[in-house]
Amino acid sequence: MAGTTVPLDRGGSGPVSESAVVERRIESLEVASEDQHAVGLGTIYVWELPVRLAHWTIAVAIVVLTVTGAYIHGPFLAPSSPIEASTQMATIRFIHELTAIVFTIAVGLRFYWGFIGNRYARWSSIVPHSRAQFASARDMLKFYTFLRSEPVPMVGHNLLAGAAYSIVFLLMVFQIVTGLLLFASVVGTGPASWLEPIVGYLPGGIQTLRMLHYLVTFLFIAFLIHHIYSAMYVDSVERDGVISSMFTGFKNMRPHSTTDYPADEPAVADNGLTAATIAARSGPAETTPADA
């Protein structure tokens, strides 16, 4: 057919087969992958700075809030006098409340960034809502239960993790609200005082609220253990820098080998490699008209 082009070989002596062109592309991609073996110098910038800041702030805050909250619930230090005990409790409570403010700001930042961040930070990529996403979550469940040998290749959060993070985020909001109510009941004055009447509508009042706030903490502890385990497990299988990406923002992945990387977006690496560079490595792009 007139107008069709056939790629020439590197010497320009004649056409080459389509399979040879594909082989060249694969070889060049392998070379590109070898050039980017260093941890943190991956081909895709996944986690933006606000996402990483919110992640580590929330992680540290949960640890501090858990320790101080456990002490407030049942003091485990041995003060030498009643005055020291009172001072100690006041100090721990102050640390707890100050950390809760930082925690609330970090959660608010992550919630906001879920609407304006890149494709991997957005709620539409985290919360499963389509048939394909639920299918992906089902395949990841098979991987975690050892019914599948490889995880679903994704740049951002896998959809099963996304579902878990969505639930955890709701629990964070629950802890923030119940914490504010507890704070209002203790302080009784100032801006928080208008929240105090809400406690009266709960069956059991302040004791029910305190117990719910305390029990949800154990869910965070369980999630933290599983989160660390799954991150290490997936990182050891995929070897794509899952853990290091939360420090650097980059993942070591071939972009177009994943299910959530846009097919029309070129792969841009941190060291300057682009799709054009990769294509150039496979030889001159010479073509010649061929008539059918």
C-alpha positions as CSV (number, residue, x, y, z in Angstrom):
1,M,0.0,0.0,0.0
2,A,1.4,3.4,-1.0
3,G,2.5,5.7,1.8
4,T,3.5,2.9,4.2
5,T,6.9,3.1,5.8
6,V,9.3,0.2,6.6
7,P,12.2,0.8,9.1
8,L,15.6,0.2,7.7
9,D,18.4,-1.6,9.5
10,R,21.2,0.5,11.0
11,G,23.2,0.3,7.8
12,G,20.3,1.5,5.8
13,S,20.7,-1.5,3.5
14,G,17.1,-2.8,3.7
15,P,14.0,-3.3,5.8
16,V,14.2,-5.1,9.1
17,S,11.4,-7.3,10.6
18,E,9.0,-6.0,13.2
19,S,10.3,-8.5,15.7
20,A,13.8,-7.1,15.3
21,V,12.6,-3.6,16.1
22,V,10.8,-4.9,19.2
23,E,14.0,-6.7,20.3
24,R,16.0,-3.5,19.9
25,R,13.5,-1.6,22.0
26,I,13.6,-4.3,24.7
27,E,17.4,-4.2,24.7
28,S,17.5,-0.4,25.0
29,L,15.0,-0.5,27.9
30,E,17.1,-3.0,29.7
31,V,20.1,-0.7,29.3
32,A,18.1,2.1,30.6
33,S,17.0,0.0,33.6
34,E,20.7,-0.9,34.4
35,D,21.6,2.8,34.3
36,Q,19.1,3.5,37.1
37,H,20.0,0.8,39.6
38,A,20.7,3.2,42.5
39,V,18.1,3.3,45.2
40,G,16.0,6.5,45.0
41,L,17.0,7.2,41.4
42,G,14.0,5.6,39.8
43,T,12.3,6.4,36.5
44,I,9.1,7.8,38.1
45,Y,8.6,10.6,40.6
46,V,5.7,9.2,42.6
47,W,5.3,10.7,46.0
48,E,5.4,14.5,46.1
49,L,7.0,16.4,49.1
50,P,3.6,17.2,50.8
51,V,2.7,13.5,50.7
52,R,6.0,12.4,52.2
53,L,5.8,15.1,54.9
54,A,2.3,14.2,55.8
55,H,3.1,10.5,55.9
56,W,6.1,10.8,58.3
57,T,4.4,13.4,60.4
58,I,1.4,11.2,60.8
59,A,3.5,8.2,61.6
60,V,5.6,9.9,64.3
61,A,2.5,11.5,65.7
62,I,0.7,8.2,66.0
63,V,3.6,6.7,68.0
64,V,3.7,9.7,70.4
65,L,-0.1,9.8,70.7
66,T,-0.2,6.1,71.5
67,V,2.5,6.3,74.2
68,T,1.1,9.4,75.8
69,G,-2.5,8.2,75.5
70,A,-1.6,4.9,77.2
71,Y,-0.1,6.9,80.1
72,I,-3.2,9.1,80.4
73,H,-5.4,6.0,80.4
74,G,-3.3,4.2,83.0
75,P,-0.2,6.0,84.4
76,F,2.8,3.6,84.2
77,L,5.5,5.9,85.7
78,A,6.2,6.0,89.4
79,P,6.3,9.6,90.7
80,S,7.8,10.2,94.1
81,S,5.0,12.4,95.4
82,P,1.4,13.4,94.6
83,I,2.6,16.8,93.4
84,E,5.0,15.1,91.0
85,A,2.3,12.8,89.8
86,S,0.1,15.8,89.1
87,T,2.9,17.6,87.3
88,Q,3.8,14.5,85.4
89,M,0.2,13.9,84.2
90,A,-0.1,17.6,83.1
91,T,3.1,17.3,81.1
92,I,2.1,14.1,79.4
93,R,-1.4,15.5,78.6
94,F,0.2,18.7,77.2
95,I,2.5,16.6,74.9
96,H,-0.5,14.5,73.8
97,E,-2.6,17.6,73.0
98,L,0.2,19.4,71.2
99,T,1.0,16.3,69.1
100,A,-2.8,15.9,68.4
101,I,-2.7,19.4,66.8
102,V,0.3,18.5,64.6
103,F,-1.5,15.2,63.7
104,T,-4.7,17.1,62.7
105,I,-2.8,19.5,60.5
106,A,-1.0,16.6,58.8
107,V,-4.2,14.7,58.2
108,G,-5.8,17.9,56.8
109,L,-2.8,18.4,54.5
110,R,-3.1,14.8,53.2
111,F,-6.8,15.2,52.7
112,Y,-6.4,18.4,50.7
113,W,-3.5,17.0,48.6
114,G,-5.7,14.2,47.6
115,F,-7.6,16.6,45.4
116,I,-4.7,18.7,43.9
117,G,-1.7,16.3,44.0
118,N,-0.4,14.2,41.1
119,R,-2.2,11.1,39.9
120,Y,-0.8,8.8,42.5
121,A,-1.8,11.1,45.4
122,R,-5.4,11.7,44.4
123,W,-8.3,10.0,46.1
124,S,-9.6,8.7,42.7
125,S,-6.4,6.5,42.5
126,I,-6.6,5.4,46.2
127,V,-10.3,4.7,46.9
128,P,-11.5,1.7,44.7
129,H,-14.6,2.7,42.8
130,S,-14.5,1.0,39.5
131,R,-14.8,-2.7,38.4
132,A,-11.2,-2.7,37.2
133,Q,-10.0,-1.3,40.5
134,F,-11.9,-3.9,42.5
135,A,-10.5,-6.7,40.3
136,S,-7.0,-5.3,41.0
137,A,-7.7,-5.3,44.7
138,R,-8.9,-8.9,44.5
139,D,-5.6,-9.9,42.7
140,M,-3.6,-8.2,45.5
141,L,-5.5,-10.1,48.1
142,K,-4.4,-13.3,46.3
143,F,-0.8,-12.1,46.5
144,Y,-1.0,-11.3,50.2
145,T,-2.6,-14.7,50.9
146,F,0.1,-16.5,48.8
147,L,-2.3,-17.5,46.1
148,R,-0.5,-15.4,43.5
149,S,3.3,-15.3,43.1
150,E,3.6,-11.6,41.9
151,P,1.9,-8.4,43.1
152,V,-0.1,-6.3,40.7
153,P,2.4,-4.0,39.1
154,M,1.4,-0.5,40.0
155,V,3.3,2.8,40.4
156,G,1.1,4.2,43.2
157,H,-0.8,2.5,45.9
158,N,-2.2,-0.9,45.0
159,L,-6.0,-0.9,45.3
160,L,-6.2,-3.2,48.3
161,A,-3.8,-1.0,50.2
162,G,-5.9,2.0,49.0
163,A,-9.0,0.5,50.5
164,A,-7.2,-0.1,53.8
165,Y,-5.8,3.5,53.8
166,S,-9.3,4.9,53.2
167,I,-10.6,3.1,56.2
168,V,-7.6,4.2,58.3
169,F,-8.1,7.8,57.2
170,L,-11.7,7.6,58.4
171,L,-10.4,6.2,61.7
172,M,-8.0,9.2,61.9
173,V,-10.9,11.6,61.5
174,F,-12.8,9.7,64.2
175,Q,-9.8,10.0,66.6
176,I,-9.6,13.7,65.8
177,V,-13.3,14.3,66.5
178,T,-13.4,12.2,69.7
179,G,-10.2,13.8,70.9
180,L,-11.7,17.2,70.5
181,L,-14.7,16.2,72.4
182,L,-12.6,14.8,75.2
183,F,-10.5,18.0,75.2
184,A,-13.7,20.0,75.5
185,S,-15.0,18.0,78.4
186,V,-11.7,18.5,80.3
187,V,-11.2,22.2,79.5
188,G,-14.8,23.3,79.7
189,T,-14.0,26.9,78.6
190,G,-12.7,28.7,75.5
191,P,-13.4,27.8,71.9
192,A,-13.7,24.0,72.7
193,S,-16.5,24.6,75.2
194,W,-19.2,24.6,72.5
195,L,-18.4,20.9,71.8
196,E,-19.0,19.8,75.3
197,P,-22.9,19.5,75.1
198,I,-22.4,16.9,72.3
199,V,-20.9,14.4,74.8
200,G,-24.2,14.4,76.6
201,Y,-26.0,12.8,73.7
202,L,-23.7,9.7,73.8
203,P,-24.9,6.6,75.7
204,G,-22.6,6.4,78.7
205,G,-21.4,10.0,78.1
206,I,-17.7,10.8,78.6
207,Q,-16.8,7.2,79.6
208,T,-18.1,5.8,76.4
209,L,-16.3,8.4,74.4
210,R,-13.0,7.8,76.3
211,M,-13.3,4.0,75.8
212,L,-13.9,4.3,72.0
213,H,-11.0,6.7,71.6
214,Y,-8.8,4.3,73.6
215,L,-9.9,1.1,71.7
216,V,-9.4,2.6,68.2
217,T,-5.8,3.2,69.2
218,F,-5.2,-0.6,69.1
219,L,-6.5,-0.6,65.5
220,F,-3.8,1.9,64.6
221,I,-1.2,-0.3,66.3
222,A,-2.4,-3.4,64.3
223,F,-2.3,-1.3,61.1
224,L,1.2,0.0,61.8
225,I,2.5,-3.6,62.3
226,H,0.9,-4.8,59.1
227,H,1.9,-1.7,57.1
228,I,5.6,-2.2,58.0
229,Y,5.4,-5.9,57.2
230,S,3.6,-5.5,53.8
231,A,5.9,-2.6,52.7
232,M,9.0,-4.8,53.4
233,Y,7.4,-7.8,51.8
234,V,6.3,-6.1,48.6
235,D,9.7,-4.2,48.4
236,S,11.6,-7.5,48.6
237,V,9.5,-9.0,45.8
238,E,9.2,-6.1,43.4
239,R,12.6,-4.5,44.3
240,D,11.2,-1.1,43.1
241,G,12.1,1.0,46.1
242,V,8.8,1.0,47.9
243,I,10.3,2.0,51.2
244,S,13.0,4.4,49.9
245,S,10.4,6.1,47.8
246,M,8.8,7.5,51.0
247,F,12.1,9.4,51.5
248,T,13.1,10.3,48.0
249,G,9.8,10.3,46.1
250,F,11.2,8.1,43.3
251,K,10.5,4.5,42.4
252,N,12.7,2.2,40.4
253,M,10.2,0.9,37.9
254,R,9.7,0.6,34.1
255,P,6.7,3.0,33.8
256,H,4.8,1.3,30.9
257,S,5.1,-2.1,32.6
258,T,2.6,-1.0,35.3
259,T,-1.2,-0.9,35.2
260,D,-1.6,2.7,36.4
261,Y,1.0,4.6,34.4
262,P,-0.6,6.5,31.5
263,A,0.2,4.9,28.1
264,D,0.6,8.3,26.4
265,E,3.0,9.7,28.9
266,P,6.8,9.4,28.2
267,A,9.0,7.8,30.8
268,V,11.1,10.6,32.3
269,A,13.9,9.6,34.6
270,D,15.7,11.5,37.3
271,N,19.0,11.3,35.4
272,G,17.6,12.8,32.3
273,L,16.8,9.6,30.3
274,T,13.7,10.1,28.2
275,A,11.7,8.0,25.8
276,A,13.5,9.8,23.0
277,T,16.9,8.8,24.4
278,I,15.8,5.2,24.7
279,A,14.5,5.2,21.1
280,A,17.7,6.7,19.8
281,R,19.7,3.9,21.3
282,S,18.0,1.4,19.0
283,G,19.5,3.0,15.9
284,P,18.6,5.7,13.4
285,A,14.9,6.2,12.7
286,E,15.3,5.9,8.9
287,T,12.2,5.0,6.9
288,T,11.6,4.6,3.2
289,P,8.3,4.6,1.3
290,A,7.1,1.1,0.3
291,D,4.5,0.4,-2.4
292,A,2.2,-2.5,-2.1
